[in-house]
Amino acid sequence: MTDLLFTEKDLVTSLKDYIRAEENKLEQIKKWADKLDVLSAAAIQDPEGFLGHPVNAFKLMKRLNTEWAELESLVLTDMSDVFISNLTIQRQHFPNNDDQNGAAKALMRLLDTYQLDTNTISTGELPGSSSDPSRRSTLTVDDCYDLGKVAYSEADYYHTGLWMVQALKQLDQGETSTVDAATILDYLSYSVYQQGELEKALDFTKRLLELDPTHQRANGNLKYFEYQLAKQRKVEESEEEAEGRRRKGRPDDYLPERKTYEQLCRGEGLMMTPRRQSRLFCRYYDNNRHPKYVIGPVKQEDEWDRPRIVRYHDIVSDKEMEKVKELAKPRLRRATVHDPQTGKLTTAHYRVSKSQQLLMLKFTAPPPPHSAWLGAFEHPVVDKINQRIEDITGLDVTTAEDLQVANYGVGGQYEPHFDFGRKDEPDAFEELGTGNRIATWLLYMSDVPAGGATVFTDVGAAVWPKKGTAVFWYNLHPSGEGDYRTRHAACPVLVGNKW
């Protein structure tokens, strides 16, 4: 995304060069036209007298024979060649429809997870965002309409309704747009009807027909909605049935712990009593007088008690983190997960179908949008970080996997998962040849202004990113059995960039 930002800046510079070239061309043509305009105005007053002067006659011949041809050549000169060439070269790196739709769905995910309204997102006034207006974009009517259409294409009528209402609201406030109110109302009436709100569907349809009385589909829908509403009112319904009909909300979710997950992401529902909280401490830690840490111990902080989760502060330097990012950036790609059915690594998509998502819950670890793997042999910094992990934890890293460097994009998240292989997937790590994952070391390489917490859905814990710190926990009990309390997830990044 950062590279794309600079690419767009270069394209704007190229576009301005093209504009200047066109302006220079038009300026030359304008000077020529003005000069001839003055000359012609004088000549036609007395054509014969004007042409009686031999120099005037010669210059007329010259203009018509050569100079007009030169002007024609100037007019036909295409000044856009350089700009079009640059655009064609850079276009291969542009996002595609899938990328744009993924970003749209990410905005909807943020809307739901952090209980925002469409106006908050549309105005760009997100919690944790910069107060500088130049660094905050707003959504236009067209943007809101496009978001609604993405939801509509997924048969997600809940979000279709939200974004079409926002588009209509901004249009009613006088904002200009390429999309008209009738088109928005057409989507809106159908989406609220699909949610069982007949009265609203009828109201939107009537408003649409006020704007376009000949709208064929709206005329048909009007009769149908009126018939259904009349039928509905005649039937005696219990209060429970009526309430069920009025029910409106997000589509059913494949993830049973979605509510808990989102509450923890917002900092709600934390299951830590004051008594337990009082038993958490900060300390200087030397790992049983390890030679490297006797004189300069590391700062260790208890984040949770059961399971025990600790955070190590100031564990890597800014220079080391920048080097890791530099090594990872060229290799960032859509991450892979273990498919327990095939035993192979498969690409993890931003969003998969409901059946695929159910399967994904059984994967070893669904990854963030983009990640890269770094081996200790690739750079001394990677080797140094691995050695530091070994020294602090006392674990042997020779069978540890390579460092997985992850970057979370727009609304990037990690679904709830276990880091260890369960009994029903004994071959989860066969391809790696490393055995089960004993523990997890999670190093935060950026601060995140809003969102992006690591949450443990089974025990109600939340840990927020802090640059230069590492969080550590054991995935297995001493017996080798998996600790199911370590089921965790990474919340969507609301504002900022999470490494």
C-alpha positions in Angstrom: 0.0 0.0 0.0 2.9 2.4 0.8 4.4 1.6 -2.6 1.1 2.3 -4.3 1.0 5.7 -2.5 4.3 6.7 -4.1 3.3 5.3 -7.4 0.2 7.5 -7.4 2.4 10.5 -6.5 4.6 9.8 -9.5 1.6 9.5 -11.7 0.2 12.8 -10.5 3.6 14.4 -11.4 3.5 12.8 -14.8 -0.1 14.0 -15.3 0.9 17.6 -14.4 3.7 17.4 -16.9 1.2 16.4 -19.5 -1.1 19.2 -18.6 1.7 21.7 -18.9 2.6 20.3 -22.3 -1.0 20.7 -23.4 -1.2 24.2 -22.0 2.0 25.2 -23.9 0.6 23.7 -27.1 -2.7 25.5 -26.7 -0.9 28.8 -25.9 1.1 28.6 -29.2 -2.2 27.9 -31.1 -3.9 30.8 -29.3 -1.1 33.2 -30.2 -1.3 32.1 -33.9 -5.1 32.5 -33.9 -5.0 36.0 -32.3 -2.3 37.2 -34.8 -4.4 36.0 -37.8 -7.6 37.4 -36.3 -6.1 40.9 -36.2 -4.6 40.4 -39.7 -7.8 39.1 -41.2 -9.9 41.9 -39.6 -7.7 44.5 -41.3 -7.5 42.6 -44.7 -11.2 42.1 -45.2 -11.9 45.9 -44.9 -10.3 46.3 -48.4 -9.3 42.9 -49.8 -8.1 44.3 -53.1 -6.2 47.1 -51.6 -4.6 44.8 -49.0 -3.5 42.3 -51.7 -2.3 45.1 -53.9 0.7 45.2 -51.6 3.1 42.5 -52.9 4.4 41.6 -49.4 0.9 40.9 -48.2 0.2 38.8 -51.2 3.5 36.8 -50.6 2.7 36.3 -46.9 -0.8 35.0 -47.7 0.6 32.5 -50.1 3.2 31.4 -47.6 0.7 31.0 -44.7 -1.7 28.9 -46.7 1.1 26.8 -48.3 3.3 26.1 -45.3 2.3 27.7 -42.0 -1.2 26.2 -41.9 0.3 22.8 -42.5 2.7 23.4 -39.6 -0.3 24.5 -37.4 -2.1 21.3 -38.4 0.9 19.3 -37.4 1.0 21.0 -34.0 -2.7 20.5 -33.4 -2.3 16.8 -34.2 0.7 16.3 -31.9 -0.2 13.9 -29.1 1.3 15.3 -25.9 -0.1 12.4 -23.8 2.4 9.7 -24.9 4.7 9.9 -21.9 1.8 10.0 -19.4 0.0 7.1 -21.1 3.2 5.1 -21.2 3.8 5.7 -17.5 0.2 4.7 -16.7 0.4 1.5 -18.7 3.6 0.4 -16.9 2.3 1.2 -13.5 -1.2 -0.3 -14.0 0.2 -3.8 -13.6 0.7 -3.0 -9.9 -2.7 -1.5 -9.4 -5.3 -3.2 -7.1 -8.0 -5.2 -8.9 -11.8 -5.6 -8.3 -11.1 -8.3 -5.6 -8.8 -5.9 -3.8 -11.4 -3.1 -3.9 -14.2 -5.4 -2.7 -11.9 -6.7 0.1 -11.3 -3.2 1.3 -15.0 -2.5 1.2 -15.8 -5.6 3.2 -13.1 -4.5 5.7 -14.9 -1.2 6.3 -18.1 -3.2 7.1 -16.1 -5.4 9.4 -14.8 -2.4 11.3 -18.4 -1.0 11.4 -19.6 -4.1 13.1 -16.7 -4.9 15.4 -16.3 -1.5 16.8 -20.0 -0.6 16.8 -19.5 2.4 14.6 -22.2 4.1 12.4 -21.9 4.8 8.7 -21.7 8.5 9.3 -18.6 8.1 11.5 -16.8 6.2 8.7 -18.1 8.5 6.0 -16.8 11.6 7.7 -13.5 9.9 8.5 -13.7 10.8 12.2 -12.6 7.4 13.5 -11.5 6.9 17.1 -7.7 7.3 17.2 -7.4 9.0 13.8 -5.5 12.2 13.2 -7.3 15.5 13.8 -5.5 16.9 10.8 -8.1 17.3 8.1 -5.5 16.8 5.4 -4.8 13.3 6.6 -8.5 12.3 6.8 -10.5 11.4 3.7 -14.3 11.5 3.6 -16.7 9.2 1.6 -18.8 10.7 -1.1 -22.3 9.7 -2.1 -20.8 7.6 -4.9 -18.4 5.9 -2.4 -21.3 5.0 0.0 -23.4 3.7 -3.0 -20.5 1.5 -4.1 -20.1 0.1 -0.6 -23.8 -0.7 -0.6 -23.5 -2.4 -4.0 -20.6 -4.6 -2.7 -22.8 -5.8 0.2 -25.7 -6.3 -2.3 -23.6 -8.5 -4.5 -23.0 -10.7 -1.5 -26.7 -10.8 -0.6 -25.8 -8.9 2.6 -29.0 -6.8 2.7 -28.2 -5.5 6.2 -25.1 -3.6 5.1 -26.7 -2.7 1.8 -29.4 -0.9 3.7 -27.0 0.9 6.0 -24.8 2.3 3.2 -27.7 3.1 0.8 -29.3 5.1 3.6 -26.0 7.0 4.2 -25.7 7.7 0.4 -29.3 9.0 0.3 -28.7 11.1 3.4 -25.7 12.8 1.9 -27.6 13.3 -1.4 -30.5 14.9 0.5 -27.9 17.2 2.2 -27.1 18.7 -1.2 -24.0 16.7 -2.2 -23.6 16.3 -5.9 -23.3 12.8 -7.3 -23.2 10.8 -10.5 -25.8 8.5 -9.0 -29.4 9.7 -8.6 -31.8 9.2 -5.7 -34.1 6.9 -7.7 -31.3 4.4 -8.2 -30.4 4.4 -4.5 -34.0 4.1 -3.5 -34.4 1.1 -5.8 -31.6 -0.8 -3.9 -32.9 0.5 -0.6 -36.5 -0.7 -0.9 -35.4 -4.2 -1.9 -32.8 -4.5 0.8 -35.2 -3.5 3.6 -37.9 -5.8 2.2 -35.4 -8.7 2.4 -35.0 -7.9 6.1 -38.8 -8.2 6.6 -39.5 -4.4 6.9 -42.5 -4.1 4.6 -43.6 -0.7 5.7 -40.2 0.8 5.1 -39.9 -0.9 1.7 -43.3 0.6 0.8 -42.3 4.1 1.9 -39.0 3.9 -0.1 -40.9 2.6 -3.2 -43.5 5.5 -3.0 -40.6 8.0 -2.7 -39.0 6.4 -5.8 -42.2 6.7 -7.8 -42.5 10.4 -6.9 -39.1 10.8 -8.6 -39.9 8.5 -11.5 -43.6 7.6 -11.9 -42.8 5.3 -14.9 -40.3 3.1 -13.0 -41.6 -0.3 -14.1 -40.1 -2.4 -11.2 -41.2 0.1 -8.6 -44.8 0.1 -9.8 -44.8 -3.7 -9.7 -43.2 -3.7 -6.2 -45.7 -1.1 -4.9 -48.7 -3.4 -5.6 -46.9 -6.4 -4.2 -45.8 -4.6 -1.0 -49.3 -3.1 -0.5 -50.8 -6.6 -0.9 -48.4 -8.2 1.5 -48.8 -5.5 4.1 -52.6 -5.7 3.9 -52.4 -9.5 4.2 -50.0 -9.2 7.2 -52.3 -6.8 9.1 -55.3 -9.1 8.7 -53.6 -12.1 10.3 -53.7 -12.2 14.1 -50.1 -12.7 15.2 -48.6 -13.4 18.6 -46.3 -10.8 20.1 -43.4 -13.2 19.6 -44.1 -13.7 15.9 -44.5 -9.9 15.4 -41.2 -9.4 17.2 -39.5 -12.0 15.0 -40.8 -10.3 11.9 -39.4 -6.9 13.0 -36.1 -8.4 13.8 -33.3 -6.7 11.9 -29.6 -7.2 12.2 -26.5 -8.7 10.7 -26.6 -12.0 8.8 -26.1 -15.2 10.8 -22.5 -15.8 11.5 -20.5 -19.1 11.1 -18.4 -18.1 14.2 -20.2 -19.0 17.5 -17.8 -16.8 19.5 -18.2 -13.7 17.3 -20.0 -11.7 20.0 -17.3 -12.4 22.6 -14.5 -11.8 20.1 -15.9 -8.3 19.1 -16.6 -7.3 22.7 -13.0 -8.0 23.7 -11.8 -6.1 20.6 -13.7 -3.1 22.0 -12.2 -3.6 25.4 -15.4 -4.9 26.9 -16.1 -8.2 28.6 -12.7 -8.6 30.1 -12.9 -11.4 32.7 -10.3 -10.3 35.2 -11.5 -9.6 38.8 -9.8 -7.0 40.9 -8.5 -9.8 43.2 -6.8 -11.6 40.3 -5.6 -8.2 38.9 -3.8 -7.5 42.2 -1.8 -10.7 41.8 -0.3 -9.5 38.5 3.2 -7.9 38.7 6.0 -6.3 36.8 9.6 -7.4 37.5 13.1 -7.5 36.2 13.7 -10.9 34.8 17.0 -12.7 34.2 15.8 -16.3 33.4 17.5 -17.9 36.4 20.6 -15.7 36.2 21.2 -16.2 32.6 24.7 -14.8 31.9 23.3 -12.3 29.4 20.7 -10.9 31.8 22.4 -10.9 35.2 23.6 -7.3 34.8 20.9 -6.1 32.4 17.7 -8.0 33.1 14.7 -7.6 30.9 11.4 -6.0 31.9 8.7 -8.6 32.3 5.0 -7.8 32.9 2.2 -10.2 33.8 -0.7 -9.7 31.3 -2.9 -12.6 32.4 -2.8 -15.4 35.0 -4.7 -18.4 33.6 -3.2 -19.2 31.1 -0.1 -17.2 32.0 0.6 -14.6 29.4 3.6 -12.3 30.0 4.9 -9.2 28.1 8.6 -8.3 27.7 9.3 -4.6 27.2 12.0 -3.0 25.1 13.0 -6.4 23.7 14.1 -5.2 20.2 15.4 -1.9 19.0 13.9 0.4 16.3 16.8 -0.4 14.0 16.3 -4.2 14.4 12.6 -3.8 13.7 13.2 -1.7 10.6 15.7 -4.3 9.2 13.1 -7.1 9.7 10.5 -5.0 7.9 12.9 -4.2 5.1 13.8 -7.9 4.7 10.1 -9.0 4.7 8.5 -6.3 2.5 9.6 -7.7 -0.9 8.3 -11.1 0.1 5.0 -10.3 1.7 2.3 -12.4 0.1 -1.1 -13.8 0.9 -0.3 -16.2 3.8 -0.9 -20.0 3.8 -2.5 -22.3 6.2 -2.5 -26.1 6.8 -5.4 -27.9 5.3 -6.1 -30.8 7.7 -7.8 -32.8 4.9 -5.0 -32.7 2.4 -2.0 -32.0 4.8 -0.9 -29.4 2.3 -0.3 -25.7 2.6 -3.1 -23.7 0.9 -3.6 -20.0 0.3 -5.8 -18.2 2.9 -8.1 -15.6 1.3 -9.5 -12.4 2.9 -12.9 -14.0 3.0 -14.1 -17.5 2.0 -17.5 -19.0 1.8 -19.4 -20.1 4.9 -18.5 -23.8 4.4 -14.8 -22.9 3.9 -14.8 -20.7 6.9 -16.1 -23.6 9.0 -13.3 -25.7 7.8 -10.9 -22.9 8.5 -11.7 -23.2 12.2 -9.9 -26.5 12.1 -6.7 -25.1 10.5 -3.7 -24.8 12.7 -3.5 -21.0 12.4 -5.4 -18.9 9.9 -3.0 -16.1 8.9 -3.3 -12.4 8.6 -3.7 -10.9 5.1 0.0 -10.8 4.2 3.1 -12.5 5.7 6.7 -13.5 4.9 9.0 -16.1 6.5 12.5 -15.2 7.5 15.2 -17.8 8.4 18.0 -17.2 10.8 20.6 -17.6 8.0 19.2 -14.7 6.0 20.5 -11.8 8.1 22.4 -11.4 11.5 19.4 -9.5 12.9 17.1 -12.5 12.4 19.6 -14.8 14.1 20.1 -12.3 16.9 16.3 -12.1 17.6 16.0 -15.9 17.5 18.9 -16.2 20.0 17.3 -13.6 22.3 14.0 -15.6 22.3 16.0 -18.7 23.3 17.9 -16.9 26.0 14.8 -15.3 27.6 12.4 -18.3 27.4 14.9 -21.0 28.0 13.5 -22.9 25.0 15.6 -24.4 22.2 14.8 -22.6 19.0 16.5 -25.1 16.7 13.1 -26.7 15.9 11.2 -23.5 16.0 9.7 -22.3 12.7 11.2 -19.3 10.9 10.0 -15.9 12.0 6.7 -15.2 10.4 6.5 -11.5 9.7 2.9 -10.3 9.3 1.4 -7.1 8.1 -2.3 -6.3 8.6 -3.9 -4.2 5.8 -7.2 -2.4 5.8 -9.3 -3.9 8.6 -6.8 -6.8 8.8 -7.6 -9.5 11.3 -6.8 -13.1 12.4 -9.8 -15.3 13.1 -10.0 -17.1 16.5 -7.6 -20.1 16.4 -5.3 -22.4 18.3 -1.5 -22.3 17.6 -1.1 -26.0 18.5 -2.3 -29.0 16.5 -5.2 -30.8 18.0 -5.7 -34.6 18.3 -8.0 -34.6 15.3 -5.2 -33.2 13.1 -2.1 -35.2 14.1 -0.3 -34.4 10.9 -0.6 -30.6 11.2 3.1 -30.1 11.4 4.4 -33.2 9.5 5.5 -31.1 6.5 7.5 -28.8 8.8 9.0 -31.7 10.7 9.0 -29.7 14.0 6.4 -31.4 16.1 3.7 -29.5 17.9 4.0 -25.8 18.9 5.0 -25.6 22.5 4.8 -21.9 22.9 4.1 -18.7 21.0 6.3 -15.5 21.0 4.5 -12.6 19.5 6.5 -9.5 18.8 4.8 -6.2 18.1 6.7 -4.0 15.6 4.3 -1.0 15.5 2.0 0.9 17.8 -1.7 0.8 16.7 -3.7 4.0 17.4 -7.0 2.1 17.4 -8.0 -1.6 17.3 -5.7 -4.5 16.6 -5.7 -6.1 20.0 -4.8 -9.8 20.5 -7.8 -11.4 22.3 -8.2 -14.7 24.0 -11.9 -15.6 23.5 -12.1 -18.5 25.9 -10.8 -16.7 29.0 -11.8 -13.1 28.1 -8.3 -11.6 27.9 -7.1 -8.8 25.6 -3.5 -7.6 24.9 -2.9 -4.4 23.0 0.0 -3.9 20.6 3.0 -1.9 21.9 6.0 -1.3 19.6 9.1 -3.1 20.7 7.4 -5.5 23.2 6.8 -9.2 22.9 4.0 -11.3 24.4 4.7 -15.0 25.3 2.6 -17.9 26.4 2.7 -21.7 26.4 0.3 -23.5 24.0 0.8 -26.9 25.6 0.6 -28.2 29.2 3.7 -30.0 30.6 2.0 -33.3 29.7 2.0 -32.3 26.0 -1.8 -31.8 26.0 -3.0 -28.6 24.3 -4.1 -25.7 26.5 -7.5 -24.9 25.0 -7.6 -21.6 27.0 -5.0 -20.2 24.5 -7.6 -19.9 21.7 -6.9 -16.4 20.4 -7.5 -13.9 17.6 -6.2 -10.6 16.3 -8.8 -7.9 16.2 -9.3 -5.7 13.0 -7.0 -2.7 12.8 -9.3 0.3 13.0 -6.7 3.0 12.5 -3.0 2.5 11.9 -0.7 -0.1 10.5 0.0 -3.3 12.4 3.3 -5.3 12.1 
